[in-house]
């Protein structure tokens, strides 16, 4: 199954800003009933037979973020503007995403990249761009889409509230 990432709106049936109840229902709809994983946690995450993890993050009874974890097989794909974010090397994903929007290396984590305007972030535990055999560093391990302000510090959150008033 293809999961088209549409930040900051959402992915598949999950829409940033929907209620926790609606998010739980949407998450459940992505569970493969013929192969339910013992690792599934209703209201938190599901693992599809491909190994793709889909996780929801809710606060104040609202879906704030959706995270996808890299599958073991290509039967499930996470696509952003046609770019398969888990099948291509991280360096190639950054290059291709950069053709569509501004993407920045996380100053605190050299393995992570953020598209600040869309609140889309890519993560891997470490960078190993020249070592294809080192999958955890060569490919992204997860991609997260979130609502505006998700990564704000308390000072940035206060400024965002001030700008709204």
Secondary structure by P-SEA (a helix, b strand, c coil): cbbbbccccccccccccccaaaaaaaaaaacccccccccccccccccccccbbbbbbbcccccccccccccccccbbbbccccccccccaaaaaaaaaacbbbbcccccccccccccccbbbbccccccccccccccccccbbbbbcccccccaaaaaaaaaaac
